[in-house]
Amino acid sequence: MNHTLCAVLVLACPGVAVASVPLASCGFEPPAYHLGVLDQQGSWLAFPGDMAGAVDVVTTPRKSGVQGMLMNQSVTFDSLEAVWLCNATLSSGTDLLSVEWDMRIELGNGSGWTITLTAANGAPLGMLWVDGGNLWYKVWSFDPQAGNGFLNAGTWGRFRVDLDWSARTTTFMLGSTVIGTQGWHHTPSRGVAQVALRSLIGGTTDTAAFDNFLVSETPPPCPADFDGSGFVDTDDFDAFVVAFEQGFIEADFDASGFVDTDDFDAFVRAFEAGC
């Protein structure tokens, strides 16, 4: 294959992103959400759903935008619950799904807050327990496990839960800190049906604020993204051509043990297909 044809192929293949793909999101922003009781807004249910000031869309505190969500335990002796029916399903061929959110707590005399992820078939995907700033986690074990990291009162933290259907694990994170990882002893359906937020004990003065929920999937690695930039573009083609002409082992695209024209043809097919 000559370089003239290579140039034609490069011009015909614009950059294609292979980064994570959003499946569902919620930032409590207008016009989709209005100030006041959260229950029945968007894809949310709240309990109690008819009590102003218990589980509300508010202007402050918020992490970004103009609105956030606040759960205020001091207004009722009953435990609070807010459930996001996100109903996010993994695409075929993709095994990694992440759920993220911002959270802020004000310390009171309660026993904390739990965030529970559940699959469509009812199988548990993981529970995070924020207890006075301390972090606990579990998937299947009876007792939560003590985790790494700490959420300081009055500050926002970005949480992420990575669900891997290939490795059959759930990994909990606060920022760049791995809280903990636990394997699955069950078979959840492929996706997250709901995210439930709960206060553990009623009659306390605890409050918790939430914002910027996001569910996304990460496609498998893309062979045509030769330079690992997260995009398939002309830089990948140029990088492969250099490696191929120098005979570098990285250019053994078909893993035959040799760098030859079969590798070039295989890379061109992958490049044309994109990701």
C-alpha positions as YAML, in Angstrom:
chain: A
units: angstrom
residues:
- id: 1
  name: MET
  ca: [0.00, 0.00, 0.00]
- id: 2
  name: ASN
  ca: [1.55, 3.36, -1.03]
- id: 3
  name: HIS
  ca: [1.66, 6.57, 0.98]
- id: 4
  name: THR
  ca: [-0.69, 8.36, -1.43]
- id: 5
  name: LEU
  ca: [-3.48, 5.97, -0.46]
- id: 6
  name: CYS
  ca: [-2.51, 6.38, 3.19]
- id: 7
  name: ALA
  ca: [-2.99, 10.13, 2.88]
- id: 8
  name: VAL
  ca: [-6.43, 9.64, 1.35]
- id: 9
  name: LEU
  ca: [-7.41, 7.33, 4.22]
- id: 10
  name: VAL
  ca: [-6.22, 9.84, 6.82]
- id: 11
  name: LEU
  ca: [-8.24, 12.67, 5.30]
- id: 12
  name: ALA
  ca: [-11.32, 10.45, 5.21]
- id: 13
  name: CYS
  ca: [-11.18, 9.57, 8.90]
- id: 14
  name: PRO
  ca: [-11.87, 12.49, 11.29]
- id: 15
  name: GLY
  ca: [-11.01, 12.18, 14.98]
- id: 16
  name: VAL
  ca: [-13.33, 9.83, 16.88]
- id: 17
  name: ALA
  ca: [-13.50, 10.05, 20.67]
- id: 18
  name: VAL
  ca: [-13.24, 6.82, 22.63]
- id: 19
  name: ALA
  ca: [-13.65, 8.36, 26.11]
- id: 20
  name: SER
  ca: [-16.44, 7.49, 28.56]
- id: 21
  name: VAL
  ca: [-19.99, 7.87, 27.28]
- id: 22
  name: PRO
  ca: [-22.71, 9.45, 29.49]
- id: 23
  name: LEU
  ca: [-25.81, 7.29, 29.99]
- id: 24
  name: ALA
  ca: [-27.74, 9.36, 32.55]
- id: 25
  name: SER
  ca: [-27.17, 12.56, 34.51]
- id: 26
  name: CYS
  ca: [-28.84, 14.89, 36.98]
- id: 27
  name: GLY
  ca: [-27.66, 18.27, 38.24]
- id: 28
  name: PHE
  ca: [-31.05, 19.45, 39.60]
- id: 29
  name: GLU
  ca: [-30.93, 22.43, 37.24]
- id: 30
  name: PRO
  ca: [-33.91, 24.41, 35.88]
- id: 31
  name: PRO
  ca: [-36.10, 24.16, 33.93]
- id: 32
  name: ALA
  ca: [-36.17, 20.38, 34.48]
- id: 33
  name: TYR
  ca: [-36.12, 20.90, 38.26]
- id: 34
  name: HIS
  ca: [-37.78, 23.61, 40.34]
- id: 35
  name: LEU
  ca: [-37.14, 24.67, 43.93]
- id: 36
  name: GLY
  ca: [-39.00, 22.76, 46.62]
- id: 37
  name: VAL
  ca: [-39.90, 19.14, 47.34]
- id: 38
  name: LEU
  ca: [-37.86, 16.73, 45.16]
- id: 39
  name: ASP
  ca: [-40.44, 13.93, 45.05]
- id: 40
  name: GLN
  ca: [-41.79, 13.25, 41.52]
- id: 41
  name: GLN
  ca: [-39.35, 15.67, 39.89]
- id: 42
  name: GLY
  ca: [-37.42, 14.17, 36.97]
- id: 43
  name: SER
  ca: [-36.69, 10.52, 37.74]
- id: 44
  name: TRP
  ca: [-36.63, 10.99, 41.52]
- id: 45
  name: LEU
  ca: [-38.81, 9.69, 44.33]
- id: 46
  name: ALA
  ca: [-38.45, 10.99, 47.89]
- id: 47
  name: PHE
  ca: [-39.74, 9.82, 51.28]
- id: 48
  name: PRO
  ca: [-41.45, 11.56, 52.94]
- id: 49
  name: GLY
  ca: [-42.53, 13.08, 49.67]
- id: 50
  name: ASP
  ca: [-45.01, 15.63, 50.99]
- id: 51
  name: MET
  ca: [-42.90, 17.36, 53.65]
- id: 52
  name: ALA
  ca: [-41.28, 20.63, 52.64]
- id: 53
  name: GLY
  ca: [-37.72, 21.01, 53.88]
- id: 54
  name: ALA
  ca: [-37.01, 17.27, 54.17]
- id: 55
  name: VAL
  ca: [-35.74, 16.34, 50.67]
- id: 56
  name: ASP
  ca: [-35.68, 19.47, 48.54]
- id: 57
  name: VAL
  ca: [-34.18, 21.09, 45.47]
- id: 58
  name: VAL
  ca: [-32.36, 24.16, 46.83]
- id: 59
  name: THR
  ca: [-30.17, 27.04, 45.74]
- id: 60
  name: THR
  ca: [-27.65, 26.44, 48.53]
- id: 61
  name: PRO
  ca: [-25.67, 24.42, 49.25]
- id: 62
  name: ARG
  ca: [-24.82, 23.39, 45.69]
- id: 63
  name: LYS
  ca: [-21.58, 22.28, 44.03]
- id: 64
  name: SER
  ca: [-22.13, 23.99, 40.67]
- id: 65
  name: GLY
  ca: [-24.84, 25.56, 38.56]
- id: 66
  name: VAL
  ca: [-27.69, 27.34, 40.33]
- id: 67
  name: GLN
  ca: [-29.40, 24.44, 42.18]
- id: 68
  name: GLY
  ca: [-28.57, 21.33, 44.16]
- id: 69
  name: MET
  ca: [-30.38, 18.88, 46.44]
- id: 70
  name: LEU
  ca: [-30.52, 18.85, 50.25]
- id: 71
  name: MET
  ca: [-31.65, 16.11, 52.65]
- id: 72
  name: ASN
  ca: [-32.37, 17.64, 56.07]
- id: 73
  name: GLN
  ca: [-32.90, 15.09, 58.83]
- id: 74
  name: SER
  ca: [-33.79, 17.69, 61.49]
- id: 75
  name: VAL
  ca: [-37.33, 18.26, 60.15]
- id: 76
  name: THR
  ca: [-38.65, 14.75, 60.85]
- id: 77
  name: PHE
  ca: [-38.18, 11.80, 63.18]
- id: 78
  name: ASP
  ca: [-38.48, 9.44, 60.22]
- id: 79
  name: SER
  ca: [-35.49, 8.42, 58.14]
- id: 80
  name: LEU
  ca: [-35.17, 10.15, 54.80]
- id: 81
  name: GLU
  ca: [-34.81, 8.52, 51.40]
- id: 82
  name: ALA
  ca: [-34.32, 9.80, 47.86]
- id: 83
  name: VAL
  ca: [-34.22, 7.38, 44.92]
- id: 84
  name: TRP
  ca: [-32.93, 8.21, 41.45]
- id: 85
  name: LEU
  ca: [-34.46, 5.86, 38.86]
- id: 86
  name: CYS
  ca: [-31.61, 6.32, 36.39]
- id: 87
  name: ASN
  ca: [-32.23, 3.03, 34.48]
- id: 88
  name: ALA
  ca: [-28.83, 3.07, 32.75]
- id: 89
  name: THR
  ca: [-27.97, -0.05, 30.70]
- id: 90
  name: LEU
  ca: [-24.54, -1.03, 29.39]
- id: 91
  name: SER
  ca: [-24.01, -1.21, 25.64]
- id: 92
  name: SER
  ca: [-23.09, -4.54, 24.06]
- id: 93
  name: GLY
  ca: [-19.35, -5.17, 24.26]
- id: 94
  name: THR
  ca: [-18.82, -2.73, 27.14]
- id: 95
  name: ASP
  ca: [-18.23, -4.02, 30.67]
- id: 96
  name: LEU
  ca: [-17.28, -0.94, 32.72]
- id: 97
  name: LEU
  ca: [-19.88, 1.47, 34.14]
- id: 98
  name: SER
  ca: [-19.30, 4.33, 36.59]
- id: 99
  name: VAL
  ca: [-21.66, 6.24, 38.88]
- id: 100
  name: GLU
  ca: [-20.45, 9.63, 40.18]
- id: 101
  name: TRP
  ca: [-21.83, 12.38, 42.41]
- id: 102
  name: ASP
  ca: [-20.81, 15.33, 44.57]
- id: 103
  name: MET
  ca: [-21.69, 15.15, 48.27]
- id: 104
  name: ARG
  ca: [-21.35, 17.44, 51.29]
- id: 105
  name: ILE
  ca: [-22.29, 16.67, 54.92]
- id: 106
  name: GLU
  ca: [-22.89, 18.80, 57.99]
- id: 107
  name: LEU
  ca: [-22.13, 16.80, 61.12]
- id: 108
  name: GLY
  ca: [-24.91, 16.17, 63.61]
- id: 109
  name: ASN
  ca: [-25.70, 13.37, 66.02]
- id: 110
  name: GLY
  ca: [-26.87, 10.81, 63.48]
- id: 111
  name: SER
  ca: [-25.31, 7.65, 62.12]
- id: 112
  name: GLY
  ca: [-24.66, 8.92, 58.65]
- id: 113
  name: TRP
  ca: [-25.89, 8.37, 55.12]
- id: 114
  name: THR
  ca: [-25.87, 5.47, 52.70]
- id: 115
  name: ILE
  ca: [-25.75, 5.49, 48.91]
- id: 116
  name: THR
  ca: [-26.92, 2.17, 47.43]
- id: 117
  name: LEU
  ca: [-26.72, 1.03, 43.80]
- id: 118
  name: THR
  ca: [-29.04, -1.68, 42.49]
- id: 119
  name: ALA
  ca: [-29.30, -3.51, 39.17]
- id: 120
  name: ALA
  ca: [-32.55, -3.98, 37.24]
- id: 121
  name: ASN
  ca: [-32.86, -7.60, 38.43]
- id: 122
  name: GLY
  ca: [-32.65, -6.42, 42.05]
- id: 123
  name: ALA
  ca: [-29.06, -7.58, 42.59]
- id: 124
  name: PRO
  ca: [-26.95, -5.29, 44.80]
- id: 125
  name: LEU
  ca: [-24.11, -3.45, 43.08]
- id: 126
  name: GLY
  ca: [-22.68, -1.70, 46.11]
- id: 127
  name: MET
  ca: [-23.37, 0.44, 49.15]
- id: 128
  name: LEU
  ca: [-21.29, 3.35, 50.44]
- id: 129
  name: TRP
  ca: [-21.81, 4.51, 54.04]
- id: 130
  name: VAL
  ca: [-20.67, 8.03, 54.96]
- id: 131
  name: ASP
  ca: [-20.54, 7.99, 58.76]
- id: 132
  name: GLY
  ca: [-19.45, 11.29, 60.27]
- id: 133
  name: GLY
  ca: [-16.91, 11.61, 57.50]
- id: 134
  name: ASN
  ca: [-15.64, 8.04, 57.82]
- id: 135
  name: LEU
  ca: [-16.24, 5.84, 54.79]
- id: 136
  name: TRP
  ca: [-17.50, 2.25, 54.76]
- id: 137
  name: TYR
  ca: [-18.46, 0.04, 51.82]
- id: 138
  name: LYS
  ca: [-19.92, -3.32, 50.88]
- id: 139
  name: VAL
  ca: [-21.42, -5.27, 47.98]
- id: 140
  name: TRP
  ca: [-22.45, -8.64, 49.35]
- id: 141
  name: SER
  ca: [-20.90, -8.90, 52.83]
- id: 142
  name: PHE
  ca: [-23.20, -8.69, 55.85]
- id: 143
  name: ASP
  ca: [-21.11, -6.01, 57.58]
- id: 144
  name: PRO
  ca: [-19.66, -2.96, 55.80]
- id: 145
  name: GLN
  ca: [-15.88, -2.82, 55.47]
- id: 146
  name: ALA
  ca: [-13.87, 0.16, 56.76]
- id: 147
  name: GLY
  ca: [-12.54, 2.12, 53.78]
- id: 148
  name: ASN
  ca: [-9.78, 4.59, 53.00]
- id: 149
  name: GLY
  ca: [-10.37, 8.33, 52.82]
- id: 150
  name: PHE
  ca: [-12.40, 10.84, 54.82]
- id: 151
  name: LEU
  ca: [-15.07, 13.40, 53.89]
- id: 152
  name: ASN
  ca: [-14.55, 16.58, 55.90]
- id: 153
  name: ALA
  ca: [-17.69, 18.32, 57.14]
- id: 154
  name: GLY
  ca: [-18.68, 21.39, 55.18]
- id: 155
  name: THR
  ca: [-16.63, 20.45, 52.10]
- id: 156
  name: TRP
  ca: [-17.67, 18.84, 48.84]
- id: 157
  name: GLY
  ca: [-16.28, 15.47, 47.81]
- id: 158
  name: ARG
  ca: [-16.55, 13.79, 44.39]
- id: 159
  name: PHE
  ca: [-17.46, 10.12, 44.77]
- id: 160
  name: ARG
  ca: [-17.26, 7.48, 42.04]
- id: 161
  name: VAL
  ca: [-18.29, 3.83, 41.99]
- id: 162
  name: ASP
  ca: [-16.76, 1.73, 39.19]
- id: 163
  name: LEU
  ca: [-18.71, -1.40, 38.25]
- id: 164
  name: ASP
  ca: [-16.83, -3.98, 36.18]
- id: 165
  name: TRP
  ca: [-18.91, -6.81, 34.71]
- id: 166
  name: SER
  ca: [-15.78, -8.51, 33.34]
- id: 167
  name: ALA
  ca: [-13.82, -8.57, 36.60]
- id: 168
  name: ARG
  ca: [-17.07, -8.84, 38.63]
- id: 169
  name: THR
  ca: [-15.98, -6.14, 41.07]
- id: 170
  name: THR
  ca: [-17.18, -2.84, 42.53]
- id: 171
  name: THR
  ca: [-14.59, -0.17, 43.35]
- id: 172
  name: PHE
  ca: [-15.49, 2.84, 45.52]
- id: 173
  name: MET
  ca: [-13.53, 6.09, 45.21]
- id: 174
  name: LEU
  ca: [-13.39, 9.56, 46.75]
- id: 175
  name: GLY
  ca: [-11.48, 11.79, 44.35]
- id: 176
  name: SER
  ca: [-8.33, 9.84, 43.49]
- id: 177
  name: THR
  ca: [-8.45, 7.79, 46.72]
- id: 178
  name: VAL
  ca: [-9.60, 4.18, 46.43]
- id: 179
  name: ILE
  ca: [-11.98, 3.61, 49.34]
- id: 180
  name: GLY
  ca: [-12.07, -0.12, 48.67]
- id: 181
  name: THR
  ca: [-12.92, -2.88, 46.19]
- id: 182
  name: GLN
  ca: [-15.14, -5.92, 46.63]
- id: 183
  name: GLY
  ca: [-16.02, -8.84, 44.34]
- id: 184
  name: TRP
  ca: [-19.48, -10.07, 43.40]
- id: 185
  name: HIS
  ca: [-21.09, -13.28, 44.66]
- id: 186
  name: HIS
  ca: [-24.12, -12.82, 42.41]
- id: 187
  name: THR
  ca: [-25.00, -11.99, 38.81]
- id: 188
  name: PRO
  ca: [-26.45, -8.49, 38.40]
- id: 189
  name: SER
  ca: [-28.09, -7.46, 35.15]
- id: 190
  name: ARG
  ca: [-25.95, -5.18, 32.99]
- id: 191
  name: GLY
  ca: [-26.56, -1.68, 34.26]
- id: 192
  name: VAL
  ca: [-27.75, 0.44, 37.17]
- id: 193
  name: ALA
  ca: [-31.51, 0.73, 37.68]
- id: 194
  name: GLN
  ca: [-31.51, 3.00, 40.72]
- id: 195
  name: VAL
  ca: [-29.37, 4.96, 43.16]
- id: 196
  name: ALA
  ca: [-30.90, 5.26, 46.66]
- id: 197
  name: LEU
  ca: [-29.80, 7.84, 49.24]
- id: 198
  name: ARG
  ca: [-30.84, 7.24, 52.85]
- id: 199
  name: SER
  ca: [-30.32, 8.62, 56.35]
- id: 200
  name: LEU
  ca: [-29.75, 5.79, 58.82]
- id: 201
  name: ILE
  ca: [-31.51, 7.11, 61.94]
- id: 202
  name: GLY
  ca: [-34.32, 9.65, 62.25]
- id: 203
  name: GLY
  ca: [-34.61, 12.50, 64.72]
- id: 204
  name: THR
  ca: [-31.11, 13.93, 64.22]
- id: 205
  name: THR
  ca: [-29.73, 17.24, 63.01]
- id: 206
  name: ASP
  ca: [-27.74, 15.78, 60.13]
- id: 207
  name: THR
  ca: [-27.95, 17.26, 56.64]
- id: 208
  name: ALA
  ca: [-26.43, 16.01, 53.40]
- id: 209
  name: ALA
  ca: [-26.26, 17.86, 50.08]
- id: 210
  name: PHE
  ca: [-25.89, 16.20, 46.67]
- id: 211
  name: ASP
  ca: [-25.21, 17.44, 43.15]
- id: 212
  name: ASN
  ca: [-24.05, 16.43, 39.68]
- id: 213
  name: PHE
  ca: [-25.01, 12.77, 39.42]
- id: 214
  name: LEU
  ca: [-23.56, 11.02, 36.36]
- id: 215
  name: VAL
  ca: [-23.73, 7.47, 35.03]
- id: 216
  name: SER
  ca: [-21.31, 6.68, 32.21]
- id: 217
  name: GLU
  ca: [-19.83, 3.67, 30.44]
- id: 218
  name: THR
  ca: [-16.25, 3.23, 29.25]
- id: 219
  name: PRO
  ca: [-15.83, 1.47, 25.90]
- id: 220
  name: PRO
  ca: [-13.12, -1.22, 25.65]
- id: 221
  name: PRO
  ca: [-9.64, -0.11, 24.52]
- id: 222
  name: CYS
  ca: [-9.51, 0.94, 20.87]
- id: 223
  name: PRO
  ca: [-6.67, -0.66, 18.84]
- id: 224
  name: ALA
  ca: [-6.72, 2.16, 16.28]
- id: 225
  name: ASP
  ca: [-5.99, 4.73, 19.03]
- id: 226
  name: PHE
  ca: [-2.30, 3.99, 18.47]
- id: 227
  name: ASP
  ca: [-0.97, 6.92, 20.52]
- id: 228
  name: GLY
  ca: [-3.40, 6.38, 23.41]
- id: 229
  name: SER
  ca: [-4.80, 9.90, 23.23]
- id: 230
  name: GLY
  ca: [-8.45, 8.83, 23.58]
- id: 231
  name: PHE
  ca: [-9.16, 9.76, 19.94]
- id: 232
  name: VAL
  ca: [-8.70, 8.08, 16.58]
- id: 233
  name: ASP
  ca: [-7.21, 10.74, 14.31]
- id: 234
  name: THR
  ca: [-4.33, 11.55, 11.97]
- id: 235
  name: ASP
  ca: [-1.84, 11.50, 14.83]
- id: 236
  name: ASP
  ca: [-2.53, 7.78, 15.29]
- id: 237
  name: PHE
  ca: [-1.91, 7.10, 11.59]
- id: 238
  name: ASP
  ca: [1.33, 9.09, 11.62]
- id: 239
  name: ALA
  ca: [2.53, 7.35, 14.78]
- id: 240
  name: PHE
  ca: [1.84, 3.92, 13.32]
- id: 241
  name: VAL
  ca: [3.61, 4.74, 10.05]
- id: 242
  name: VAL
  ca: [6.74, 5.83, 11.97]
- id: 243
  name: ALA
  ca: [6.71, 2.66, 14.08]
- id: 244
  name: PHE
  ca: [6.08, 0.53, 10.99]
- id: 245
  name: GLU
  ca: [8.88, 2.07, 8.94]
- id: 246
  name: GLN
  ca: [11.31, 1.67, 11.86]
- id: 247
  name: GLY
  ca: [10.22, -1.94, 12.41]
- id: 248
  name: PHE
  ca: [9.33, -1.31, 16.06]
- id: 249
  name: ILE
  ca: [7.57, -4.18, 17.83]
- id: 250
  name: GLU
  ca: [4.66, -1.82, 18.61]
- id: 251
  name: ALA
  ca: [3.83, -1.98, 14.88]
- id: 252
  name: ASP
  ca: [3.21, -5.74, 15.08]
- id: 253
  name: PHE
  ca: [-0.51, -4.95, 14.94]
- id: 254
  name: ASP
  ca: [-1.69, -8.51, 14.29]
- id: 255
  name: ALA
  ca: [0.60, -9.95, 17.01]
- id: 256
  name: SER
  ca: [2.22, -12.39, 14.57]
- id: 257
  name: GLY
  ca: [5.71, -11.79, 15.92]
- id: 258
  name: PHE
  ca: [6.74, -9.96, 12.73]
- id: 259
  name: VAL
  ca: [6.31, -6.42, 11.42]
- id: 260
  name: ASP
  ca: [5.14, -6.76, 7.83]
- id: 261
  name: THR
  ca: [2.50, -5.63, 5.35]
- id: 262
  name: ASP
  ca: [-0.14, -7.70, 7.15]
- id: 263
  name: ASP
  ca: [0.27, -5.38, 10.13]
- id: 264
  name: PHE
  ca: [-0.15, -2.30, 7.94]
- id: 265
  name: ASP
  ca: [-3.30, -3.72, 6.36]
- id: 266
  name: ALA
  ca: [-4.70, -4.69, 9.77]
- id: 267
  name: PHE
  ca: [-4.08, -1.21, 11.19]
- id: 268
  name: VAL
  ca: [-5.70, 0.45, 8.15]
- id: 269
  name: ARG
  ca: [-8.85, -1.69, 8.63]
- id: 270
  name: ALA
  ca: [-9.00, -0.76, 12.31]
- id: 271
  name: PHE
  ca: [-8.37, 2.91, 11.53]
- id: 272
  name: GLU
  ca: [-11.17, 2.98, 8.95]
- id: 273
  name: ALA
  ca: [-13.55, 1.29, 11.37]
- id: 274
  name: GLY
  ca: [-12.80, 3.78, 14.16]
- id: 275
  name: CYS
  ca: [-14.15, 3.13, 17.65]
...
